[in-house]
Amino acid sequence: MSGTISFTKMSGSGNDFILIDNRQAVVPGESAPELARTICRRKTSVGADGLILIEDDGEVDFSWGFFNADGSTAEMCGNGARCAARFAYLLGICGSRLAFRTLAGIIRAEVLDRRVKVQLTAPRHLRLDEVLDLEGRHVAVQAVNTGVPHAVFLLDGQRELEHQDVVGQGRRVRFHDHFAPAGTNVNFVAVVGPRSLAVRTYERGVEDETLACGTGATAAALVAAARGLVEPPVTIHTRGGEILTIYFPAGSALPDEVYLEGEVRVVYQGRLWREALESLALPG
């Protein structure tokens, strides 16, 4: 069908993405942000948390262009990385062990059928018990960068987590001067066992609560471990009901090696028609 673009819809533990094989430059770089804003809209288009473009790379298996639903770029996305790895494997771009380039650095991954395990970039900038002024209230917040910046609030059990105003509180923290100018993702965390957490996340760029966040799950696990609340490996109960597992060596607040593992599902494949893209400057 002339003038259409093939895509695959995938879900990584509730985070959903539109993936396009862009090795033939069917989407020029300057059009990618607007394409993300257009096709990630729910109800009027495909709908997703983000757009991933798979590109050629001369040194590793491939590189990606990652765009949030609002068209902004992100240095890294853990669940998006797992989807990209399985997508490239299914296309025959790489084997079951692979490496690809992101703005956060080289990501290594292993595809285990429908489960994918990725080695994230080394975490940095761990900050514990910082005081944040939220509309006259002083609250303790933890922060760490797991490829992208994350704020973490440790709550008093699952009941408090269930009743948390994730969108309202998340938005206030995401745009808080303390995290300017880049802003931050915001995670609300309850300890449910010696190796288990429940996490809800407000994602920067999506500007809403998502069903899961890989880098957010990792940030929650690292912060909780640094506070002595859990030991690795840490299982994360996501809002979407699926389980992520975070692996890292015990005893180090900022370990060099951190792995994220969970299931990746292919939802469907399709073609974007020109009428869905008519506002974009695409070739053809």
N, C-alpha and C positions, 0 to 999 in steps of 0.2 A: 504494500500500500504506500504510494508515493507520499513523501513528506511527513511520515510518522516516525516516532522515536520509540524503540523497544525499551522496556523497563521491567524490573522485578521488584515486587513488594516483599519485604522480609521483616520478621519480628525477632528481636533479641530480648527475651524475657519481658515482653510488653512494650519495649521501645520499638517503634516501627519506622522503617526507612524505605525510601525509594532508591534503588540502585540502578545505575546506567553504565554500561560498558562504553567508556568514552575514549578508547584507544584510537579511534578514527576521528576524534574531535567533532562528533555530531553536536556537541554543546560547546560553543566557544566560551572561553573563560569569562569574558565580559558579560555574557548572558546568564551565567550560572546563578548569581544571587537572585535575580528576578524570576528565573525558572523555579528555584526553590520556593520563593514566596507564592508563586502561582500554583504549583502542583501539590504543595504540602497543605494547602487549605482543605480542611475537612468540609464535607457536604457539597462544595462546588468543584472539587477536583479529586485526585487520588486520595490525598490526606496522609500525613505522616509527621513524625517528629523531626525528620531531616532528610536531606538529599545527599547521596554519596556518588561521586563520579570516579570511576576506576580509570587511571591513566597509565601510560607507559613510563617505565623508569629504567635507566641504564645500569643501575647498580643493585637494585633489589627486585623482587618479583613484580611489583607495581607501586604506584603512588596513588593517593586519593585526594580528591577535593571534597571536603565535608562542609555542608551548609545547614545551619539550623533552619527551622520552619520560617523564621522571619528574614531569612536571606543572609544573616550574619555568618561569618566563619567561626569555627571552633578549632582550637589546637588539637583536641583529642576528644574521643567519645568511646568509652569502653564497649558498650553494647553495639555501637555502630562498627567498631573494629572487628567484633566477632562476626557480624553479618557480612562485612566486606571480605573477610577471610574465607568464609564458606562460599560466598558468591564467586570469588575468583577461582576457588578450587573446583566448583561445579562447572565453570566455563573452561577449565583446563589451562588456565593462565599459570597455575602453580601446582605443586604437589601438596600433600597433606601437611607438610612442614614448610612454612613460608615466612617471608619478611616483607614489610611494605613501609613506605615513607608517609609520615604525617607531619603537620607543623610542630608537633611535640617531639618528633624524632622518629627513629626506626622502631617499628612494632613487630615483634615476632609472635607467631601463632601456630597452633596445631589444630587441625580439623579432625575430630573423632566422631565420624558420622554426623549426627545432628548436634552434638556437643562441640563447642569450640573453646579452646583455652588460649588466652593471649597474655603475653608478658608486657605489662605496662611500663612506661618510662618511670625511672626512679622518682619517688615522691620527694617533695621539697617544701620548704617554708612552713614547717609544722609550728603552730602557735596555740598554746593551751591557755584556757581560762582568761582570755581577753575580755574586757568589760565593754559592752556596747550599750549606748544610750538609744533606747527605742521609745520615742514619744514620752520621755520623762522617766521611763523605767530603765534601771540598769540591770542588764542580763549578761550571764557568762556565755561566751561563744568560743568554740574551738575552730581552728582553720588549718587547712593543708592543701597543697597543690598536688593533684594526682594526674597531671597532664593538663588539667584546667583547674581554676580555683574553686574551692568548696568551703563553705561554712557549715559547722556541725553543731546541733543542739542536742545534748543528752537529756532525755526526758525520764520522768519517774514512772516507767512501766507502760504497757501497751494501752491501758485505758487513756492515759494522757495523750499518747500518740494518736489514738483513734479520734479523739476530739480536737486535735490540733488544727488550727486555721492555717493550713499549709500555704494556700494561695495568698491570703492577706499578709501573714507574717513573712512568708517567703519573699513576696514582692518588696516589702519594706526593707528587708535585709539585703536583698539582691541589689537595690539601688542606694544603699546607705553610703554616706560619705566615707566611712571607714574602709570600704572596699573599692572606692573610686580610683581610677576612671573605668577600669575594666568590668567592675561588678563581680558577682560571685553566684555560684549555684548554692542552694540552701537545703540542708538535710536535717530531718528530725528523726531521732534514733531512740529506740527502746531496747534494752538488754532483755533477751528472752531465755538465755541459757549461757553456760560457761564458754560456748563457742558459737553463739547464735545471736543475731540481732534482727529486729524488724525496722525497716527504713522507709520513710516517705520523702520525696525529693521535689523541690521546686527548681525547674531547670531554666537557666539563663538561655535566651535565644528562642526557647519554646514559649517562655513567659507563662507557665502554668505547671501544675503538678503532672508528672508523667508516671506511668505504671512501673517504671524501673529506671535506674541510672547506674551504669557500670562504674564510672569513675566516682560517683557519689557513694555507692556501696563500698568501694575501696576506701574512700576517705573515712567513712563511718567505722569500718573495721580497724583502720590504723589508729584513729583517735581513741576508740574504745580500748584497744590494746595498750596504747600509751598511758591511758588512765588506769590500767590494771583490771579492766572489767571483763575482758575476754582473752582467749588464747587462740592462736592460729592452728589449723585453718578455720576460718570464720564463715559460717553459712548466713546468707542474707535473705530474709523473707521480704519480697518486694510487694508493692501495692497491687500488682497484677496477679499475685498468688504464686509466682514461680520463684525458684530458689537459685541464687547465685552463690558461688564459693570463691572466697578470697584466700590465696596462699601467700605466705611470707614467713621468713624465719622469725622465731620468737626472740625477744630480748633486745630488739633494735627499734627505736622510735621511728627512724627513717631507713627502712631496709633498702638495699640496692635492688633486690629482686622481688617483684610483686606480680602475681598472676591472678587473672580473673577468668572464671570458667562458668559456662551455663549453656542452655539449649538455644539453638537458632532454628527458626522455622521459615521455610519458603511459603509465603501466603498465596501469591499468584504472579503470573507473568502477563503482560499486556503491551499495548501500543498507545502512545499519546497521539491523538489526532491533531492536525494543524489548527482546528478551531479551538482546541484547548490551549494553544500556544500562540494565538494570532497576535498578541500584544508584544511578543518577543522577537528580537532580531536574531533568528536562527537561520543557518544555511539551508538551501534547498527550496 
